[in-house]
Amino acid sequence: MATRLPVVLCLVLIGLSSSCWLIACASEPTANEEPLASWNDQPSRRSIVEFVERVTLEGGPDYVPVSDRIAVFDNDGTLWTEQPMYVQAFFAFDRVKELEPQHPEWRTTEPFASVLRGDLKSALSGGERSLVALVMATHAGMTTEEFEQTVIRWIAEARHPQTGKLFTEMVYQPMLEMMSYLRSKGFKTFIVSGGGIEFMRPWAERVYGVPPEQVIGSSVKTRFELLDGRPSLLRLPELNFLDDKSGKPIAIQLHIGRRPIIAFGNSDGDLEMLQWTTASDRPHLGVLVRHTDGNREYRYDRDSHVGRLDRALDLSGELGWVVIDMEQDWNRVYPER
């Protein structure tokens, strides 16, 4: 997620109404259901299933106890669409417009003025400094409860600018099935994302079936205060932790305390997470989602500024990682209502 558009610098500093059909998609498969119905019978699917069956075969040589069955998933580009820009960046831009009446100075101050004009290209041209200014202005200075409610309201109505779908309708059905399949086999599934931890937690359980305590992401510093006599946690305009690239295995150790045996990613921002997972002497599996479907989703990898997949793709063969070809391997991309 130099691997990703500088927008990630915005996302990493920050922190339900999802439809019932999403809840159904995230539910565990029943005994008579095909667990991976949206996956074609291709080598990638067979490799993943063979690995899972092998490590869950009690008494088998590669058996892994339930306590150690940890699977980690990147979010942007792995579980939902990240083009043409990360979803949390859209959230930040919408927050600028929402807060503009309280900040008339933004109309003549960059990068806010460009955002208010709808000129996102100019808003992003200022690089890291401009993006940090946008994030700090829209994601800090409130309590964690206030931020959570802001996210819940926004995610309930926010739509992708090109498809018109709710962002929560642009999660990948095959990956919902994969998470459910793994959970049915005794795995605990974690999200490990460069996006804001408190941006994802309000809706991740409803959409992905992943509870808040199993969501790991970047964060801002937070301070305990008594506000009007009420204990509160106040979000500060300072970076606490960057959960991207080498930060991902560090966050896994801090939050989980066990090395995963399966890791799913889609970009060079996930490289170190997959390296850490597959460096173990015990059974392990690394999986990359490659965006090859320009008709149903987007086609991009090495030359993309968002979710660039370059070095990790080069290393995938050497390290024995499974590469999912979205066009060939998935018979459906998004859930059907």
C-alpha positions as CSV (number, residue, x, y, z in Angstrom):
1,M,0.0,0.0,0.0
2,A,7.1,4.1,-2.7
3,T,4.9,1.0,-3.2
4,R,1.7,3.1,-3.0
5,L,0.4,6.5,-3.9
6,P,1.4,9.1,-1.4
7,V,-2.3,9.0,-0.3
8,V,-1.2,6.2,2.0
9,L,0.7,8.7,4.0
10,C,-2.7,10.2,4.6
11,L,-4.3,6.9,5.5
12,V,-1.6,5.6,7.8
13,L,-1.9,8.5,10.1
14,I,-5.5,7.9,11.1
15,G,-7.5,6.0,12.5
16,L,-23.2,0.3,10.3
17,S,-25.2,0.0,8.7
18,S,-23.9,-2.3,6.0
19,S,-26.7,-4.2,4.2
20,C,-27.9,-7.5,5.5
21,W,-26.7,-9.2,2.4
22,L,-23.1,-8.5,3.5
23,I,-23.8,-10.1,6.8
24,A,-25.0,-13.2,5.0
25,C,-21.9,-13.2,2.7
26,A,-19.6,-13.2,5.8
27,S,-21.4,-16.0,7.5
28,E,-19.8,-19.4,7.9
29,P,-20.6,-22.0,5.3
30,T,-23.0,-24.8,6.3
31,A,-22.2,-28.5,5.8
32,N,-24.0,-28.6,2.4
33,E,-22.6,-25.3,1.1
34,E,-19.7,-25.1,-1.3
35,P,-17.2,-23.1,0.8
36,L,-15.5,-21.3,-2.1
37,A,-18.3,-21.0,-4.6
38,S,-16.9,-17.9,-6.3
39,W,-13.5,-19.5,-7.0
40,N,-12.8,-21.4,-10.2
41,D,-11.1,-24.7,-10.0
42,Q,-7.7,-23.3,-10.7
43,P,-4.2,-24.1,-9.2
44,S,-4.4,-21.2,-6.8
45,R,-7.6,-22.4,-5.2
46,R,-6.4,-26.0,-5.1
47,S,-3.1,-24.9,-3.5
48,I,-4.9,-23.0,-0.7
49,V,-7.4,-25.8,0.0
50,E,-4.7,-28.4,0.0
51,F,-2.7,-26.4,2.5
52,V,-5.6,-25.9,4.8
53,E,-6.7,-29.5,4.7
54,R,-3.1,-30.6,5.4
55,V,-2.6,-28.4,8.5
56,T,-6.0,-29.2,9.9
57,L,-5.7,-33.0,9.5
58,E,-5.4,-34.2,13.1
59,G,-2.6,-36.7,13.4
60,G,-1.1,-35.7,10.1
61,P,2.6,-34.7,9.8
62,D,1.8,-31.0,9.2
63,Y,-1.0,-30.7,11.7
64,V,-1.2,-27.2,13.4
65,P,-3.1,-26.8,16.6
66,V,-6.2,-24.5,16.6
67,S,-4.4,-22.1,18.8
68,D,-1.8,-21.5,16.1
69,R,-4.1,-21.3,13.2
70,I,-3.7,-17.6,12.5
71,A,-4.5,-16.0,9.1
72,V,-3.8,-12.3,8.3
73,F,-5.3,-10.2,5.5
74,D,-4.4,-6.9,4.2
75,N,-7.5,-4.8,3.5
76,D,-7.2,-2.3,0.7
77,G,-6.9,-4.2,-2.6
78,T,-7.0,-7.5,-0.8
79,L,-10.5,-7.5,0.7
80,W,-12.1,-4.5,-1.1
81,T,-11.4,-2.2,-4.0
82,E,-8.7,0.4,-3.6
83,Q,-8.9,2.2,-7.0
84,P,-8.8,4.9,-8.0
85,M,-7.9,5.9,-4.5
86,Y,-8.0,4.4,-1.0
87,V,-11.5,4.5,0.5
88,Q,-10.2,6.3,3.6
89,A,-8.8,9.1,1.4
90,F,-12.4,9.7,0.1
91,F,-13.5,9.8,3.7
92,A,-10.9,12.5,4.4
93,F,-11.9,14.6,1.4
94,D,-15.6,14.4,2.4
95,R,-14.7,15.5,5.9
96,V,-13.0,18.6,4.5
97,K,-16.3,19.5,2.7
98,E,-18.3,18.7,5.9
99,L,-16.1,20.8,8.1
100,E,-15.6,23.7,5.7
101,P,-18.3,26.0,7.4
102,Q,-16.3,25.9,10.6
103,H,-13.1,26.8,8.7
104,P,-13.7,29.6,6.2
105,E,-9.9,30.0,5.8
106,W,-9.8,26.7,4.0
107,R,-11.4,28.3,0.9
108,T,-8.1,30.1,0.2
109,T,-5.7,27.7,1.9
110,E,-4.2,24.6,0.1
111,P,-4.7,21.7,0.0
112,F,-8.2,22.4,1.4
113,A,-9.1,24.9,-1.4
114,S,-8.4,22.3,-4.1
115,V,-10.5,19.7,-2.3
116,L,-13.4,22.1,-1.9
117,R,-13.2,22.9,-5.7
118,G,-13.2,19.1,-6.4
119,D,-9.7,19.3,-7.9
120,L,-8.3,16.2,-6.2
121,K,-5.3,16.0,-8.5
122,S,-4.1,19.5,-7.3
123,A,-4.9,18.6,-3.7
124,L,-2.7,15.5,-3.9
125,S,0.1,17.4,-5.7
126,G,1.4,18.9,-2.5
127,G,2.8,15.6,-1.4
128,E,3.2,14.3,2.1
129,R,2.9,17.7,3.8
130,S,-0.4,18.5,2.2
131,L,-1.8,15.0,2.9
132,V,-0.8,15.1,6.6
133,A,-2.5,18.5,6.9
134,L,-5.7,17.0,5.5
135,V,-5.6,14.1,7.8
136,M,-4.9,15.9,10.9
137,A,-7.6,18.4,10.2
138,T,-10.2,15.8,9.6
139,H,-9.3,12.8,11.8
140,A,-8.1,14.4,15.1
141,G,-9.4,16.8,17.7
142,M,-12.3,14.6,18.7
143,T,-13.0,11.7,21.0
144,T,-12.7,8.1,19.8
145,E,-16.5,7.8,20.3
146,E,-17.1,10.8,18.1
147,F,-14.8,9.5,15.4
148,E,-16.5,6.1,15.5
149,Q,-19.9,7.7,15.0
150,T,-18.6,9.8,12.2
151,V,-17.2,6.8,10.4
152,I,-20.4,4.8,10.9
153,R,-22.5,7.6,9.3
154,W,-20.2,8.0,6.4
155,I,-19.7,4.4,5.5
156,A,-23.5,3.9,5.5
157,E,-23.9,6.2,2.5
158,A,-20.5,6.8,0.8
159,R,-20.4,5.5,-2.7
160,H,-17.6,4.8,-5.2
161,P,-17.3,7.6,-7.7
162,Q,-17.2,5.4,-10.7
163,T,-19.5,2.5,-10.0
164,G,-22.0,4.3,-7.8
165,K,-22.0,1.3,-5.4
166,L,-21.6,1.7,-1.7
167,F,-18.0,1.1,-0.8
168,T,-19.1,-1.8,1.4
169,E,-20.7,-3.3,-1.7
170,M,-17.2,-3.4,-3.3
171,V,-15.7,-6.0,-1.1
172,Y,-14.5,-9.2,-2.8
173,Q,-17.0,-12.1,-2.6
174,P,-14.2,-14.7,-3.0
175,M,-12.3,-13.2,-0.1
176,L,-15.4,-13.2,2.1
177,E,-15.7,-16.9,1.3
178,M,-12.1,-17.5,2.0
179,M,-12.3,-15.9,5.4
180,S,-15.4,-17.9,6.2
181,Y,-13.8,-21.1,5.0
182,L,-10.7,-20.6,7.1
183,R,-12.8,-19.8,10.2
184,S,-14.8,-23.0,9.6
185,K,-11.5,-24.8,9.8
186,G,-10.5,-23.4,13.1
187,F,-8.6,-20.3,11.9
188,K,-8.7,-17.0,13.6
189,T,-8.8,-14.2,10.9
190,F,-7.1,-10.9,11.4
191,I,-7.0,-7.7,9.3
192,V,-3.6,-6.1,9.1
193,S,-3.9,-2.9,7.2
194,G,-2.1,0.4,6.5
195,G,-5.4,2.1,6.9
196,G,-6.6,3.6,10.2
197,I,-7.5,1.0,12.9
198,E,-10.4,3.1,14.1
199,F,-11.6,3.7,10.6
200,M,-12.0,0.0,10.0
201,R,-13.2,-1.3,13.4
202,P,-16.7,0.3,13.3
203,W,-17.8,-1.8,10.3
204,A,-15.3,-4.7,9.9
205,E,-17.3,-7.2,11.9
206,R,-20.5,-6.5,10.0
207,V,-18.8,-6.6,6.6
208,Y,-16.0,-9.2,7.1
209,G,-17.0,-11.1,10.2
210,V,-13.8,-9.8,11.9
211,P,-14.4,-8.4,15.4
212,P,-12.7,-5.1,16.4
213,E,-10.1,-6.8,18.5
214,Q,-8.8,-8.7,15.4
215,V,-8.4,-5.5,13.4
216,I,-4.9,-4.1,13.2
217,G,-4.0,-0.8,11.5
218,S,-2.2,2.5,11.7
219,S,-3.2,4.9,14.5
220,V,-2.9,8.4,15.9
221,K,-1.8,9.1,19.5
222,T,-4.7,9.1,22.0
223,R,-4.9,10.8,25.4
224,F,-7.2,10.1,28.3
225,E,-9.0,13.2,29.5
226,L,-11.9,14.2,31.7
227,L,-14.3,16.2,29.4
228,D,-17.1,17.8,31.4
229,G,-16.3,15.2,34.1
230,R,-16.6,12.3,31.7
231,P,-13.6,10.0,31.1
232,S,-12.8,10.3,27.4
233,L,-10.1,9.3,24.9
234,L,-9.1,12.2,22.7
235,R,-7.5,11.7,19.3
236,L,-4.4,13.8,18.8
237,P,-2.8,15.1,15.6
238,E,0.3,12.9,16.0
239,L,1.2,9.6,14.5
240,N,1.3,6.7,16.9
241,F,2.1,3.7,14.7
242,L,2.5,3.1,10.9
243,D,1.1,-0.3,10.0
244,D,2.6,-0.7,6.6
245,K,5.6,-2.5,5.0
246,S,8.0,-3.5,7.9
247,G,5.4,-2.1,10.4
248,K,3.1,-5.0,9.6
249,P,5.1,-7.9,11.1
250,I,5.9,-5.6,14.1
251,A,2.2,-4.9,14.6
252,I,1.4,-8.7,14.3
253,Q,3.8,-9.4,17.1
254,L,2.5,-6.6,19.2
255,H,-1.2,-7.3,18.8
256,I,-1.3,-11.1,18.2
257,G,1.9,-12.5,19.7
258,R,1.9,-15.5,17.3
259,R,3.4,-15.8,13.9
260,P,0.6,-16.3,11.3
261,I,0.7,-19.4,9.1
262,I,-1.3,-17.8,6.3
263,A,-0.9,-14.2,5.0
264,F,-2.9,-12.6,2.2
265,G,-1.8,-9.3,0.5
266,N,-1.9,-7.6,-2.9
267,S,1.0,-5.1,-3.0
268,D,4.6,-4.4,-2.1
269,G,3.2,-2.8,1.1
270,D,2.4,-6.3,2.2
271,L,5.8,-7.8,1.3
272,E,7.3,-7.9,4.8
273,M,4.1,-9.4,6.2
274,L,4.3,-12.3,3.7
275,Q,8.0,-12.7,4.3
276,W,7.6,-12.9,8.0
277,T,4.8,-15.4,7.7
278,T,6.6,-17.7,5.3
279,A,10.0,-17.5,7.1
280,S,8.7,-20.0,9.7
281,D,9.9,-23.6,10.0
282,R,6.3,-24.7,10.5
283,P,3.8,-25.0,7.6
284,H,3.1,-21.7,6.1
285,L,1.4,-20.1,3.0
286,G,1.8,-16.6,1.4
287,V,-0.9,-15.4,-1.0
288,L,-1.0,-12.4,-3.3
289,V,-4.1,-11.1,-5.0
290,R,-3.1,-9.8,-8.5
291,H,-5.5,-7.3,-10.1
292,T,-5.8,-8.6,-13.7
293,D,-9.5,-8.0,-14.4
294,G,-10.0,-4.6,-16.1
295,N,-13.6,-5.4,-16.9
296,R,-15.1,-6.5,-13.6
297,E,-12.7,-4.5,-11.4
298,Y,-9.3,-2.9,-12.3
299,R,-6.2,-4.1,-14.0
300,Y,-2.9,-2.9,-12.4
301,D,0.3,-4.0,-10.7
302,R,3.8,-2.8,-11.3
303,D,3.1,0.7,-12.7
304,S,0.2,1.7,-10.4
305,H,0.6,4.5,-7.9
306,V,-2.1,2.8,-5.8
307,G,-1.4,-0.7,-4.6
308,R,1.7,-1.2,-6.6
309,L,2.7,-4.9,-6.9
310,D,6.3,-5.2,-8.2
311,R,9.0,-6.5,-5.9
312,A,6.6,-8.9,-4.1
313,L,5.5,-10.3,-7.4
314,D,9.1,-10.9,-8.4
315,L,9.8,-12.7,-5.1
316,S,6.6,-14.8,-5.2
317,G,8.0,-17.6,-7.3
318,E,11.2,-17.8,-5.4
319,L,9.4,-17.9,-2.1
320,G,6.6,-20.3,-3.2
321,W,3.7,-17.9,-2.7
322,V,0.4,-18.4,-4.4
323,V,-0.6,-15.6,-6.9
324,I,-4.3,-15.2,-7.4
325,D,-5.2,-14.1,-10.9
326,M,-8.4,-12.2,-10.4
327,E,-9.6,-12.6,-13.9
328,Q,-8.9,-16.3,-14.2
329,D,-9.5,-17.5,-10.6
330,W,-12.7,-15.7,-9.6
331,N,-16.0,-16.3,-11.3
332,R,-17.5,-13.4,-9.4
333,V,-15.9,-10.3,-7.9
334,Y,-18.5,-8.6,-5.8
335,P,-21.4,-9.9,-3.7
336,E,-24.8,-10.1,-5.4
337,R,-27.7,-8.5,-3.6
